[in-house]
Amino acid sequence: MKTQQSRTRTLSCGSKQRGFTMVELGFVMVLIVGLAAVFLPDLFKQREDAKYSTAIAQIEKNFVSAIARQVARTNSCTAANVTKANLIKRGLPEQTVFGTDWSVAGVASNVVSITYGVDSTDSSAAGDIAAMLSKNANISSAVANGTTGVTIGYRCN
């Protein structure tokens, strides 16, 4: 009799649950997906907002500084002197913070026109940047080019 009871105990002890059941794992997965759905969109929006703020700072400070240094260096505000290559030498990056190109569109009447590419998937970025730049004293004009960029006029003097 004792042998029979000890065998039963051994068998029942050996069948104890180990690990997690599929229901428990499924519940954890649903919880993780739910949290990701709540927090990821905000995280991506913050990243885009950071790019927007960096673009404004780059346009208002770095471009103004590079143009002023190039004009001071050559004592001339002409299309021959204020080129993308020369402005890159003065410290400007080859691309915008959005990974798009920028270019010197022209120089006329002591105003350097820069075309600055933006993230075309953000339909309001170009307009928002142009509106923000219109308040800067060093910028004579800022016009959105649809959703692809902004043309900015910088004063040479």
URTAJO-V659585 format. One record per helix or strand. SS is the DSSP state (H for helix, E for strand). FROM is the first residue (numbers start at 1). TO is the last residue. If there is no record, write none. Layout:
BEGIN
ss=SS from=FROM to=TO
ss=SS from=FROM to=TO
END
This chain:
BEGIN
ss=H from=2 to=14
ss=H from=22 to=74
ss=H from=84 to=89
ss=E from=95 to=95
ss=E from=101 to=108
ss=E from=111 to=117
ss=H from=125 to=133
ss=E from=139 to=145
ss=E from=149 to=155
END
